[in-house]
Amino acid sequence: QVQLVESGGGLVQAGGSLRLSCAASGSRFSLSVIGWYRQTPGKQRELVATMTNAGNTVYADSVKGRFTISRDGAKNTVSLQMSKMKAEDTALYYCNAYGTLTGGPYWGQGTQVTVSS
């Protein structure tokens, strides 16, 4: 069973930066895809950014040019560097992963990000 643990959430002013990290444990194999989703009350969870173990990335249009995802495949960790943050980035951010050999999807417990305007 894969477990995902997020860290790095908090409060930041608009225009500022924040870095989220997620560490996966419980898998001997590299996760095929790992990344970040976010959710605000009353809305569906939405994709923020994901990266495959081949390095291919997908970003939501709303974060392109501001957020950067990176991963250490050997360690099954992923980070999200967020810059030029906006009030609308405020959400509960979840780490997500799945793998051909590990199954999934797996979800972390979520970390709150609040951007003050």
For each residue, the residues with C-beta under 8 A, 3 or more apart:
1: 26
2: 24 25 26 27 31 97 99 102 103 104 106
3: 24 25 26 106
4: 22 23 24 95 96 97 106 107 108
5: 22 23 25 95 108 109
6: 9 20 21 22 93 94 95 108 109 110 111
7: 20 21 22 23 111
8: 18 19 20 21 111
9: 6 18 20 93 111 112 113
10: 18 112 113 114
11: 114 115 116
12: 16 17 18 85 113 114 115 116
13: 16 115 116
14: 85 86 87 115 116 117
15: 84 85
16: 12 13 83 85 115
17: 12 81 82 83 84 85
18: 8 9 10 12 82 85 113
19: 8 79 80 81 82
20: 6 7 8 9 36 79 80 82 93 95 111 113
21: 6 7 8 77 78 79 80
22: 4 5 6 7 34 36 77 78 79 95 97 108
23: 4 5 7 75 76 77
24: 2 3 4 27 31 34 76 77 78 95 97 106
25: 2 3 5 76
26: 1 2 3
27: 2 24 30 31 76 99 102
28:
29: 99 101 102
30: 27 53 73 74 76 99
31: 2 24 27 34 53 76 97 98 99 102 104
32: 52 53 98 99 100 102
33: 50 51 52 53 96 97 98 99
34: 22 24 31 50 51 71 76 78 95 96 97
35: 47 48 49 50 51 58 69 78 95 96 97
36: 20 22 47 48 49 50 69 78 80 93 94 95 96
37: 45 46 47 48 93 94 96
38: 45 46 48 89 91 92 93 94 113
39: 43 44 45 46 91 92 94 110
40: 43 90 91 92
41:
42:
43: 39 40 46
44: 39
45: 37 38 39 94
46: 37 38 39 43 60
47: 35 36 37 50 58 60
48: 35 36 37 38 59 60 63 67 80 93
49: 35 36 57 58 59 60 63 67 68 69 80
50: 33 34 35 36 47 57 58 69 96
51: 33 34 35 55 56 57 58 69 70 71 78
52: 32 33 55 56 57
53: 30 31 32 33 71 73
54:
55: 51 52
56: 51 52
57: 49 50 51 52 69
58: 35 47 49 50 51
59: 48 49 63 64 67 69
60: 46 47 48 49 63 64
61: 64
62: 88
63: 48 49 59 60 66 67 82 89
64: 59 60 61 67
65: 84
66: 63 82 83 84 85
67: 48 49 59 63 64 80 81 82 83
68: 49 80 81 83
69: 35 36 49 50 51 57 59 78 79 80 81
70: 51 78 79 81
71: 34 51 53 77 78 79
72: 75 76 77 78
73: 30 53 76
74: 30
75: 23 72
76: 23 24 25 27 30 31 34 72 73 97
77: 21 22 23 24 71 72
78: 21 22 24 34 35 36 51 69 70 71 72 95 97
79: 19 20 21 22 69 70 71
80: 19 20 21 36 48 49 67 68 69 93
81: 17 19 67 68 69 70
82: 17 18 19 20 63 66 67 85 89 113
83: 16 17 66 67 68
84: 15 17 65 66
85: 12 14 15 16 17 18 66 82 89 115
86: 14 89 115
87: 14 90 115 116 117
88: 62 115
89: 38 63 82 85 86 113 115
90: 40 87 113 114 115
91: 38 39 40 112 113
92: 38 39 40 110 111 112 113
93: 6 9 20 36 37 38 48 80 110 111 112 113
94: 6 36 37 38 39 45 107 108 110
95: 4 5 6 20 22 24 34 35 36 78 107 108
96: 4 33 34 35 36 37 50 105 106 107 108
97: 2 4 22 24 31 33 34 35 76 78 102 104 105 106
98: 31 32 33 102 103 104 105 106
99: 2 27 29 30 31 32 33 102 103 104
100: 32
101: 29
102: 2 27 29 31 32 97 98 99
103: 2 98 99
104: 2 31 97 98 99
105: 96 97 98
106: 2 3 4 24 96 97 98
107: 4 94 95 96
108: 4 5 6 22 94 95 96 111
109: 5 6
110: 6 39 92 93 94
111: 6 7 8 9 20 92 93 108
112: 9 10 91 92 93
113: 9 10 12 18 20 38 82 89 90 91 92 93
114: 10 11 12 90
115: 11 12 13 14 16 85 86 87 88 89 90
116: 11 12 13 14 87
117: 14 87
